Amino acid sequence: MAPPEQPSYEIDLHGMTGDQAVRETHQRLLQIRAGRMSCKVRIITGRGGHTHDGVSVLGPAVESWLQTEGRRVASVSDVQWARDHGSLLVQITIREEAD
């Protein structure tokens, strides 16, 4: 069995608010997508260990955006939580445009 593909890019969102994290994810994914290359991206959200209730704020906000707008504007084709539950693994799939 082949080892899982390592992400080509990483986006670290530690220290941001939910809104800032969504904006940063949007901007970075558009930059990555502009390279016209299908690839895997790790988005580090953290597990929420530094919040007052120990629940992640960034993870759910970013995941929700990825599942809706991210699919449309950044060619996100797959979103999965990494085993550590502190990061999301995102697949960007660039489809060849018909001539």
N, CA, C and O atoms as CSV, one atom per row, in Angstrom:
chain,resi,resn,atom,element,x,y,z
A,1,MET,N,N,0.843,-1.179,0.000
A,1,MET,CA,C,0.000,0.000,0.000
A,1,MET,C,C,0.889,1.244,0.000
A,1,MET,O,O,1.803,1.359,0.816
A,2,ALA,N,N,0.619,2.168,-0.913
A,2,ALA,CA,C,1.426,3.380,-1.044
A,2,ALA,C,C,1.120,4.353,0.095
A,2,ALA,O,O,-0.023,4.440,0.545
A,3,PRO,N,N,2.135,5.084,0.561
A,3,PRO,CA,C,1.882,6.081,1.599
A,3,PRO,C,C,1.003,7.205,1.047
A,3,PRO,O,O,1.026,7.476,-0.153
A,4,PRO,N,N,0.221,7.865,1.925
A,4,PRO,CA,C,-0.634,8.950,1.446
A,4,PRO,C,C,0.202,10.090,0.863
A,4,PRO,O,O,1.327,10.347,1.294
A,5,GLU,N,N,-0.371,10.754,-0.112
A,5,GLU,CA,C,0.306,11.886,-0.757
A,5,GLU,C,C,0.496,13.021,0.245
A,5,GLU,O,O,-0.432,13.389,0.965
A,6,GLN,N,N,1.702,13.566,0.282
A,6,GLN,CA,C,1.986,14.688,1.167
A,6,GLN,C,C,1.449,15.978,0.542
A,6,GLN,O,O,1.499,16.143,-0.676
A,7,PRO,N,N,0.935,16.891,1.371
A,7,PRO,CA,C,0.448,18.163,0.828
A,7,PRO,C,C,1.561,18.960,0.154
A,7,PRO,O,O,2.707,18.956,0.604
A,8,SER,N,N,1.205,19.639,-0.924
A,8,SER,CA,C,2.152,20.490,-1.643
A,8,SER,C,C,2.265,21.866,-0.998
A,8,SER,O,O,3.285,22.541,-1.139
A,9,TYR,N,N,1.219,22.280,-0.292
A,9,TYR,CA,C,1.168,23.603,0.330
A,9,TYR,C,C,0.618,23.466,1.737
A,9,TYR,O,O,-0.048,22.486,2.072
A,10,GLU,N,N,0.915,24.484,2.565
A,10,GLU,CA,C,0.412,24.517,3.930
A,10,GLU,C,C,-0.033,25.944,4.244
A,10,GLU,O,O,0.647,26.910,3.900
A,11,ILE,N,N,-1.170,26.055,4.892
A,11,ILE,CA,C,-1.694,27.353,5.333
A,11,ILE,C,C,-1.876,27.249,6.844
A,11,ILE,O,O,-2.643,26.409,7.315
A,12,ASP,N,N,-1.187,28.085,7.602
A,12,ASP,CA,C,-1.269,28.054,9.070
A,12,ASP,C,C,-2.136,29.216,9.542
A,12,ASP,O,O,-1.806,30.379,9.309
A,13,LEU,N,N,-3.238,28.901,10.200
A,13,LEU,CA,C,-4.213,29.913,10.616
A,13,LEU,C,C,-4.177,30.205,12.113
A,13,LEU,O,O,-5.037,30.926,12.620
A,14,HIS,N,N,-3.202,29.660,12.822
A,14,HIS,CA,C,-3.114,29.904,14.266
A,14,HIS,C,C,-3.124,31.395,14.570
A,14,HIS,O,O,-2.500,32.184,13.861
A,15,GLY,N,N,-3.831,31.775,15.618
A,15,GLY,CA,C,-3.845,33.157,16.086
A,15,GLY,C,C,-4.848,34.052,15.379
A,15,GLY,O,O,-4.931,35.239,15.693
A,16,MET,N,N,-5.608,33.521,14.438
A,16,MET,CA,C,-6.582,34.336,13.708
A,16,MET,C,C,-7.981,34.145,14.279
A,16,MET,O,O,-8.262,33.155,14.954
A,17,THR,N,N,-8.843,35.102,13.999
A,17,THR,CA,C,-10.266,34.934,14.305
A,17,THR,C,C,-10.878,34.072,13.197
A,17,THR,O,O,-10.234,33.813,12.181
A,18,GLY,N,N,-12.101,33.637,13.394
A,18,GLY,CA,C,-12.781,32.840,12.374
A,18,GLY,C,C,-12.882,33.574,11.048
A,18,GLY,O,O,-12.611,32.995,9.996
A,19,ASP,N,N,-13.270,34.839,11.088
A,19,ASP,CA,C,-13.397,35.630,9.851
A,19,ASP,C,C,-12.047,35.811,9.163
A,19,ASP,O,O,-11.943,35.683,7.943
A,20,GLN,N,N,-11.018,36.110,9.950
A,20,GLN,CA,C,-9.678,36.262,9.372
A,20,GLN,C,C,-9.211,34.959,8.738
A,20,GLN,O,O,-8.615,34.967,7.661
A,21,ALA,N,N,-9.480,33.843,9.403
A,21,ALA,CA,C,-9.062,32.533,8.893
A,21,ALA,C,C,-9.749,32.212,7.573
A,21,ALA,O,O,-9.111,31.690,6.659
A,22,VAL,N,N,-11.019,32.510,7.461
A,22,VAL,CA,C,-11.746,32.257,6.209
A,22,VAL,C,C,-11.192,33.144,5.098
A,22,VAL,O,O,-10.985,32.668,3.981
A,23,ARG,N,N,-10.950,34.418,5.381
A,23,ARG,CA,C,-10.390,35.333,4.363
A,23,ARG,C,C,-9.002,34.870,3.915
A,23,ARG,O,O,-8.709,34.850,2.719
A,24,GLU,N,N,-8.152,34.499,4.871
A,24,GLU,CA,C,-6.800,34.037,4.542
A,24,GLU,C,C,-6.853,32.754,3.712
A,24,GLU,O,O,-6.120,32.615,2.733
A,25,THR,N,N,-7.715,31.825,4.100
A,25,THR,CA,C,-7.871,30.582,3.341
A,25,THR,C,C,-8.317,30.881,1.918
A,25,THR,O,O,-7.774,30.326,0.963
A,26,HIS,N,N,-9.299,31.751,1.777
A,26,HIS,CA,C,-9.805,32.134,0.455
A,26,HIS,C,C,-8.682,32.701,-0.413
A,26,HIS,O,O,-8.480,32.251,-1.541
A,27,GLN,N,N,-7.960,33.679,0.108
A,27,GLN,CA,C,-6.891,34.325,-0.652
A,27,GLN,C,C,-5.786,33.337,-1.037
A,27,GLN,O,O,-5.345,33.307,-2.186
A,28,ARG,N,N,-5.349,32.542,-0.080
A,28,ARG,CA,C,-4.254,31.595,-0.344
A,28,ARG,C,C,-4.667,30.518,-1.339
A,28,ARG,O,O,-3.877,30.155,-2.210
A,29,LEU,N,N,-5.887,30.000,-1.229
A,29,LEU,CA,C,-6.332,28.981,-2.174
A,29,LEU,C,C,-6.458,29.544,-3.583
A,29,LEU,O,O,-6.168,28.852,-4.559
A,30,LEU,N,N,-6.888,30.792,-3.692
A,30,LEU,CA,C,-6.948,31.412,-5.023
A,30,LEU,C,C,-5.551,31.552,-5.619
A,30,LEU,O,O,-5.364,31.340,-6.817
A,31,GLN,N,N,-4.564,31.908,-4.790
A,31,GLN,CA,C,-3.184,32.002,-5.266
A,31,GLN,C,C,-2.671,30.638,-5.712
A,31,GLN,O,O,-2.031,30.518,-6.757
A,32,ILE,N,N,-2.951,29.619,-4.920
A,32,ILE,CA,C,-2.509,28.267,-5.267
A,32,ILE,C,C,-3.196,27.812,-6.547
A,32,ILE,O,O,-2.551,27.266,-7.441
A,33,ARG,N,N,-4.500,28.035,-6.635
A,33,ARG,CA,C,-5.274,27.640,-7.813
A,33,ARG,C,C,-4.775,28.343,-9.067
A,33,ARG,O,O,-4.821,27.765,-10.153
A,34,ALA,N,N,-4.303,29.569,-8.941
A,34,ALA,CA,C,-3.818,30.338,-10.095
A,34,ALA,C,C,-2.630,29.644,-10.763
A,34,ALA,O,O,-2.338,29.895,-11.932
A,35,GLY,N,N,-1.950,28.778,-10.023
A,35,GLY,CA,C,-0.847,28.008,-10.593
A,35,GLY,C,C,-1.322,26.919,-11.537
A,35,GLY,O,O,-0.508,26.242,-12.164
A,36,ARG,N,N,-2.637,26.743,-11.644
A,36,ARG,CA,C,-3.253,25.774,-12.567
A,36,ARG,C,C,-2.761,24.353,-12.341
A,36,ARG,O,O,-2.625,23.574,-13.283
A,37,MET,N,N,-2.494,24.026,-11.082
A,37,MET,CA,C,-1.995,22.698,-10.761
A,37,MET,C,C,-2.919,22.051,-9.727
A,37,MET,O,O,-3.214,22.656,-8.696
A,38,SER,N,N,-3.368,20.842,-9.991
A,38,SER,CA,C,-4.113,20.103,-8.979
A,38,SER,C,C,-3.146,19.724,-7.879
A,38,SER,O,O,-2.020,19.313,-8.159
A,39,CYS,N,N,-3.566,19.856,-6.633
A,39,CYS,CA,C,-2.662,19.568,-5.528
A,39,CYS,C,C,-3.431,19.384,-4.227
A,39,CYS,O,O,-4.637,19.621,-4.152
A,40,LYS,N,N,-2.695,18.954,-3.206
A,40,LYS,CA,C,-3.250,18.803,-1.868
A,40,LYS,C,C,-2.682,19.921,-0.991
A,40,LYS,O,O,-1.506,20.269,-1.094
A,41,VAL,N,N,-3.546,20.482,-0.119
A,41,VAL,CA,C,-3.159,21.583,0.765
A,41,VAL,C,C,-3.540,21.216,2.194
A,41,VAL,O,O,-4.656,20.760,2.445
A,42,ARG,N,N,-2.616,21.415,3.128
A,42,ARG,CA,C,-2.925,21.238,4.557
A,42,ARG,C,C,-3.254,22.615,5.123
A,42,ARG,O,O,-2.470,23.555,4.993
A,43,ILE,N,N,-4.419,22.722,5.751
A,43,ILE,CA,C,-4.832,23.971,6.392
A,43,ILE,C,C,-4.844,23.718,7.894
A,43,ILE,O,O,-5.679,22.971,8.405
A,44,ILE,N,N,-3.906,24.352,8.593
A,44,ILE,CA,C,-3.753,24.141,10.032
A,44,ILE,C,C,-4.685,25.090,10.774
A,44,ILE,O,O,-4.542,26.310,10.699
A,45,THR,N,N,-5.639,24.508,11.489
A,45,THR,CA,C,-6.623,25.298,12.223
A,45,THR,C,C,-6.418,25.199,13.727
A,45,THR,O,O,-6.876,26.065,14.473
A,46,GLY,N,N,-5.742,24.165,14.174
A,46,GLY,CA,C,-5.619,23.891,15.603
A,46,GLY,C,C,-6.837,23.122,16.094
A,46,GLY,O,O,-7.861,23.046,15.414
A,47,ARG,N,N,-6.706,22.560,17.278
A,47,ARG,CA,C,-7.793,21.758,17.850
A,47,ARG,C,C,-8.625,22.536,18.851
A,47,ARG,O,O,-9.592,22.000,19.392
A,48,GLY,N,N,-8.272,23.780,19.109
A,48,GLY,CA,C,-9.042,24.583,20.056
A,48,GLY,C,C,-8.506,24.548,21.471
A,48,GLY,O,O,-9.194,24.972,22.400
A,49,GLY,N,N,-7.301,24.055,21.657
A,49,GLY,CA,C,-6.724,23.934,22.989
A,49,GLY,C,C,-6.521,25.252,23.718
A,49,GLY,O,O,-6.411,25.272,24.944
A,50,HIS,N,N,-6.469,26.354,22.975
A,50,HIS,CA,C,-6.239,27.661,23.612
A,50,HIS,C,C,-7.517,28.470,23.776
A,50,HIS,O,O,-7.462,29.620,24.211
A,51,THR,N,N,-8.662,27.894,23.438
A,51,THR,CA,C,-9.933,28.603,23.634
A,51,THR,C,C,-10.406,28.379,25.064
A,51,THR,O,O,-9.959,27.451,25.738
A,52,HIS,N,N,-11.312,29.235,25.518
A,52,HIS,CA,C,-11.766,29.121,26.909
A,52,HIS,C,C,-12.545,27.832,27.168
A,52,HIS,O,O,-12.575,27.356,28.303
A,53,ASP,N,N,-13.177,27.256,26.139
A,53,ASP,CA,C,-13.939,26.021,26.336
A,53,ASP,C,C,-13.288,24.802,25.669
A,53,ASP,O,O,-13.852,23.708,25.682
A,54,GLY,N,N,-12.091,24.999,25.083
A,54,GLY,CA,C,-11.374,23.890,24.467
A,54,GLY,C,C,-11.951,23.401,23.154
A,54,GLY,O,O,-11.613,22.310,22.694
A,55,VAL,N,N,-12.826,24.203,22.542
A,55,VAL,CA,C,-13.463,23.823,21.273
A,55,VAL,C,C,-12.906,24.701,20.156
A,55,VAL,O,O,-12.809,25.919,20.302
A,56,SER,N,N,-12.547,24.080,19.056
A,56,SER,CA,C,-11.988,24.810,17.921
A,56,SER,C,C,-13.000,25.785,17.338
A,56,SER,O,O,-14.163,25.441,17.128
A,57,VAL,N,N,-12.544,27.000,17.082
A,57,VAL,CA,C,-13.358,28.014,16.411
A,57,VAL,C,C,-13.022,28.024,14.919
A,57,VAL,O,O,-13.910,28.102,14.070
A,58,LEU,N,N,-11.732,27.943,14.618
A,58,LEU,CA,C,-11.290,28.056,13.231
A,58,LEU,C,C,-11.697,26.865,12.379
A,58,LEU,O,O,-12.150,27.037,11.247
A,59,GLY,N,N,-11.541,25.666,12.907
A,59,GLY,CA,C,-11.832,24.461,12.134
A,59,GLY,C,C,-13.225,24.445,11.534
A,59,GLY,O,O,-13.359,24.303,10.318
A,60,PRO,N,N,-14.274,24.585,12.347
A,60,PRO,CA,C,-15.625,24.562,11.797
A,60,PRO,C,C,-15.905,25.720,10.828
A,60,PRO,O,O,-16.595,25.532,9.826
A,61,ALA,N,N,-15.377,26.910,11.121
A,61,ALA,CA,C,-15.608,28.061,10.234
A,61,ALA,C,C,-14.975,27.830,8.870
A,61,ALA,O,O,-15.604,28.068,7.839
A,62,VAL,N,N,-13.734,27.369,8.865
A,62,VAL,CA,C,-13.018,27.137,7.607
A,62,VAL,C,C,-13.624,25.949,6.869
A,62,VAL,O,O,-13.792,26.003,5.651
A,63,GLU,N,N,-13.952,24.887,7.583
A,63,GLU,CA,C,-14.552,23.717,6.930
A,63,GLU,C,C,-15.867,24.081,6.251
A,63,GLU,O,O,-16.122,23.654,5.125
A,64,SER,N,N,-16.693,24.860,6.920
A,64,SER,CA,C,-17.966,25.276,6.334
A,64,SER,C,C,-17.741,26.069,5.047
A,64,SER,O,O,-18.418,25.834,4.046
A,65,TRP,N,N,-16.793,27.007,5.070
A,65,TRP,CA,C,-16.495,27.790,3.872
A,65,TRP,C,C,-15.975,26.885,2.755
A,65,TRP,O,O,-16.376,27.032,1.600
A,66,LEU,N,N,-15.088,25.956,3.091
A,66,LEU,CA,C,-14.527,25.060,2.078
A,66,LEU,C,C,-15.607,24.210,1.414
A,66,LEU,O,O,-15.571,23.988,0.203
A,67,GLN,N,N,-16.559,23.739,2.200
A,67,GLN,CA,C,-17.603,22.859,1.674
A,67,GLN,C,C,-18.598,23.603,0.779
A,67,GLN,O,O,-19.295,22.978,-0.020
A,68,THR,N,N,-18.668,24.920,0.906
A,68,THR,CA,C,-19.627,25.690,0.107
A,68,THR,C,C,-18.882,26.553,-0.902
A,68,THR,O,O,-18.707,26.152,-2.053
A,69,GLU,N,N,-18.450,27.713,-0.490
A,69,GLU,CA,C,-17.774,28.660,-1.381
A,69,GLU,C,C,-16.462,28.119,-1.929
A,69,GLU,O,O,-16.138,28.348,-3.094
A,70,GLY,N,N,-15.708,27.409,-1.109
A,70,GLY,CA,C,-14.416,26.878,-1.543
A,70,GLY,C,C,-14.535,25.968,-2.751
A,70,GLY,O,O,-13.675,25.979,-3.631
A,71,ARG,N,N,-15.588,25.190,-2.792
A,71,ARG,CA,C,-15.806,24.298,-3.943
A,71,ARG,C,C,-16.017,25.107,-5.215
A,71,ARG,O,O,-15.548,24.732,-6.290
A,72,ARG,N,N,-16.719,26.207,-5.081
A,72,ARG,CA,C,-17.055,27.020,-6.246
A,72,ARG,C,C,-15.910,27.932,-6.682
A,72,ARG,O,O,-15.567,27.967,-7.864
A,73,VAL,N,N,-15.324,28.659,-5.759
A,73,VAL,CA,C,-14.349,29.693,-6.144
A,73,VAL,C,C,-12.900,29.227,-6.180
A,73,VAL,O,O,-12.070,29.861,-6.832
A,74,ALA,N,N,-12.582,28.143,-5.500
A,74,ALA,CA,C,-11.176,27.721,-5.427
A,74,ALA,C,C,-10.955,26.295,-5.925
A,74,ALA,O,O,-9.888,25.723,-5.704
A,75,SER,N,N,-11.945,25.718,-6.589
A,75,SER,CA,C,-11.830,24.365,-7.161
A,75,SER,C,C,-11.538,23.298,-6.112
A,75,SER,O,O,-10.859,22.313,-6.405
A,76,VAL,N,N,-12.046,23.483,-4.883
A,76,VAL,CA,C,-11.874,22.478,-3.841
A,76,VAL,C,C,-12.762,21.283,-4.188
A,76,VAL,O,O,-13.970,21.430,-4.372
A,77,SER,N,N,-12.154,20.105,-4.274
A,77,SER,CA,C,-12.923,18.916,-4.635
A,77,SER,C,C,-13.071,17.929,-3.482
A,77,SER,O,O,-13.912,17.032,-3.540
A,78,ASP,N,N,-12.258,18.085,-2.431
A,78,ASP,CA,C,-12.345,17.160,-1.301
A,78,ASP,C,C,-11.816,17.851,-0.052
A,78,ASP,O,O,-10.814,18.564,-0.099
A,79,VAL,N,N,-12.511,17.629,1.074
A,79,VAL,CA,C,-12.101,18.187,2.365
A,79,VAL,C,C,-12.169,17.072,3.393
A,79,VAL,O,O,-13.211,16.438,3.557
A,80,GLN,N,N,-11.062,16.829,4.088
A,80,GLN,CA,C,-11.025,15.802,5.130
A,80,GLN,C,C,-10.231,16.317,6.316
A,80,GLN,O,O,-9.281,17.084,6.159
A,81,TRP,N,N,-10.633,15.883,7.510
A,81,TRP,CA,C,-9.847,16.195,8.698
A,81,TRP,C,C,-8.647,15.269,8.746
A,81,TRP,O,O,-8.769,14.073,8.483
A,82,ALA,N,N,-7.497,15.812,9.078
A,82,ALA,CA,C,-6.297,14.997,9.283
A,82,ALA,C,C,-6.479,14.187,10.568
A,82,ALA,O,O,-7.346,14.489,11.387
A,83,ARG,N,N,-5.665,13.173,10.730
A,83,ARG,CA,C,-5.780,12.315,11.927
A,83,ARG,C,C,-5.648,13.079,13.230
A,83,ARG,O,O,-6.248,12.703,14.237
A,84,ASP,N,N,-4.864,14.155,13.218
A,84,ASP,CA,C,-4.655,14.921,14.454
A,84,ASP,C,C,-5.833,15.824,14.807
A,84,ASP,O,O,-5.855,16.402,15.894
A,85,HIS,N,N,-6.807,15.956,13.918
A,85,HIS,CA,C,-7.996,16.805,14.094
A,85,HIS,C,C,-7.649,18.265,14.319
A,85,HIS,O,O,-8.484,19.040,14.786
A,86,GLY,N,N,-6.425,18.645,13.991
A,86,GLY,CA,C,-6.016,20.037,14.113
A,86,GLY,C,C,-5.729,20.665,12.765
A,86,GLY,O,O,-5.283,21.809,12.682
A,87,SER,N,N,-5.990,19.903,11.701
A,87,SER,CA,C,-5.783,20.445,10.360
A,87,SER,C,C,-6.724,19.750,9.376
A,87,SER,O,O,-7.167,18.620,9.583
A,88,LEU,N,N,-7.003,20.473,8.309
A,88,LEU,CA,C,-7.837,19.961,7.227
A,88,LEU,C,C,-6.957,19.661,6.031
A,88,LEU,O,O,-6.028,20.413,5.734
A,89,LEU,N,N,-7.240,18.575,5.348
A,89,LEU,CA,C,-6.554,18.244,4.109
A,89,LEU,C,C,-7.521,18.525,2.972
A,89,LEU,O,O,-8.624,17.980,2.923
A,90,VAL,N,N,-7.092,19.378,2.068
A,90,VAL,CA,C,-7.957,19.863,1.000
A,90,VAL,C,C,-7.347,19.494,-0.343
A,90,VAL,O,O,-6.151,19.679,-0.566
A,91,GLN,N,N,-8.165,18.978,-1.222
A,91,GLN,CA,C,-7.712,18.675,-2.583
A,91,GLN,C,C,-8.259,19.754,-3.512
A,91,GLN,O,O,-9.460,20.020,-3.536
A,92,ILE,N,N,-7.362,20.369,-4.273
A,92,ILE,CA,C,-7.758,21.304,-5.323
A,92,ILE,C,C,-7.604,20.552,-6.638
A,92,ILE,O,O,-6.527,20.042,-6.946
A,93,THR,N,N,-8.663,20.486,-7.396
A,93,THR,CA,C,-8.635,19.789,-8.678
A,93,THR,C,C,-8.908,20.782,-9.801
A,93,THR,O,O,-10.005,21.328,-9.917
A,94,ILE,N,N,-7.903,21.001,-10.609
A,94,ILE,CA,C,-8.042,21.902,-11.762
A,94,ILE,C,C,-8.463,21.060,-12.948
A,94,ILE,O,O,-7.781,20.110,-13.330
A,95,ARG,N,N,-9.584,21.418,-13.516
A,95,ARG,CA,C,-10.078,20.704,-14.697
A,95,ARG,C,C,-9.640,21.446,-15.948
A,95,ARG,O,O,-9.702,22.673,-16.019
A,96,GLU,N,N,-9.203,20.690,-16.912
A,96,GLU,CA,C,-8.796,21.295,-18.192
A,96,GLU,C,C,-10.029,21.896,-18.861
A,96,GLU,O,O,-11.086,21.268,-18.924
A,97,GLU,N,N,-9.877,23.106,-19.353
A,97,GLU,CA,C,-10.982,23.765,-20.030
A,97,GLU,C,C,-11.028,23.312,-21.470
A,97,GLU,O,O,-9.993,23.159,-22.119
A,98,ALA,N,N,-12.231,23.098,-21.967
A,98,ALA,CA,C,-12.393,22.666,-23.358
A,98,ALA,C,C,-12.048,23.818,-24.311
A,98,ALA,O,O,-12.407,24.970,-24.068
A,99,ASP,N,N,-11.354,23.487,-25.385
A,99,ASP,CA,C,-10.985,24.535,-26.361
A,99,ASP,C,C,-12.127,24.796,-27.307
A,99,ASP,O,O,-12.011,25.639,-28.197
